[in-house]
């Protein structure tokens, strides 16, 4: 009698919200586009509050230490009653750490070991 092995299907790699958001933000960066929370919600199908939390996580060193830039969007249309308030837009920038090895003052080493931005 011949034994047959039962095939176990491979799990499809499920991307986390943070990974999806990071990918969308970095591709928008390549197009020089700033995105609002509502635009990100429409692109990713995640709620704006969750997107905001994931943007905070992307700033942390264990999740990439990205620089999340934020600015108010310039509105050129007449606002309706529910649209009052500032509309913020976001952009993600990669950051790397440089470590100074060698002689010099401690202050110079601190300055060189600070985050350096990569375009």
C-alpha positions in Angstrom: 0.0 0.0 0.0 1.3 3.3 -1.0 1.1 6.3 1.3 0.2 9.7 -0.1 1.2 12.8 1.6 -1.4 15.4 2.2 -0.6 18.6 0.5 -0.8 21.6 2.8 -1.5 24.8 0.8 0.9 27.6 1.3 -0.5 30.6 3.1 -0.6 33.6 0.9 1.5 36.4 2.3 -0.9 38.9 3.8 0.4 42.4 3.8 -0.1 44.5 6.9 -1.9 47.8 6.8 1.4 49.5 7.5 3.1 47.8 4.6 0.3 48.7 2.2 0.3 52.3 3.3 4.1 52.6 3.1 4.0 51.3 -0.5 1.3 53.7 -1.5 3.0 56.7 0.2 6.4 55.8 -1.4 4.9 55.5 -4.9 3.1 58.8 -4.4 6.5 60.3 -3.4 8.0 59.2 -6.7 5.2 61.1 -8.5 5.7 64.1 -6.2 2.2 63.8 -4.8 0.9 64.7 -1.4 -2.1 62.7 -0.2 -4.8 63.5 2.4 -6.2 60.9 4.8 -9.4 60.7 2.7 -7.4 60.1 -0.5 -5.4 57.4 1.3 -8.6 55.8 2.6 -10.0 55.6 -0.9 -6.8 54.1 -2.3 -6.2 51.5 0.5 -9.8 50.9 1.7 -8.7 51.5 5.3 -10.4 54.0 7.6 -8.7 57.4 8.0 -8.2 56.9 11.8 -6.3 53.7 11.1 -4.2 55.3 8.4 -3.3 58.1 10.9 -2.1 55.6 13.4 -0.1 53.7 10.8 1.6 56.9 9.8 2.6 57.4 13.5 4.0 53.9 13.5 6.1 54.5 10.4 8.0 57.2 12.3 9.3 54.6 14.8 12.8 53.1 14.3 11.5 49.5 14.3 9.1 50.3 11.4 11.6 52.1 9.2 12.1 55.5 10.9 10.4 57.3 8.0 10.0 61.1 8.0 6.3 61.8 7.7 5.8 65.3 6.3 2.6 67.1 6.9 1.3 70.4 5.5 -2.1 72.1 5.1 -3.6 71.8 1.6 -4.2 75.0 -0.3 -7.9 75.0 -1.1 -9.0 76.9 -4.2 -12.7 76.1 -4.1 -15.6 77.5 -2.1 -16.1 75.4 1.0 -19.5 74.0 2.0 -20.6 73.9 5.7 -19.2 70.5 6.5 -15.8 71.2 4.9 -14.7 73.9 7.3 -11.3 73.3 8.9 -7.8 72.6 7.7 -7.3 69.7 5.3 -3.9 68.1 5.9 -1.8 66.3 3.3 1.0 63.9 3.9 4.2 62.7 2.3 6.7 60.0 3.3 10.4 60.3 3.1 13.0 57.6 3.7 15.5 58.3 6.4 18.8 56.5 7.1 21.2 56.8 10.0 24.8 57.6 9.5 27.3 56.7 12.2 30.5 58.7 12.6 33.5 56.6 13.3 36.7 58.3 14.0 38.2 61.2 15.9 36.5 64.4 16.7 34.4 66.1 19.3 31.3 64.5 20.7 29.1 67.3 19.3 30.4 66.6 15.7 29.7 62.9 16.1 26.1 63.6 17.3 25.5 65.9 14.3 26.8 63.3 11.9 24.9 60.4 13.5 21.6 62.3 13.2 19.1 61.2 10.6 20.0 62.0 7.1 17.3 62.1 4.5 17.4 60.3 1.2 15.4 61.5 -1.8 
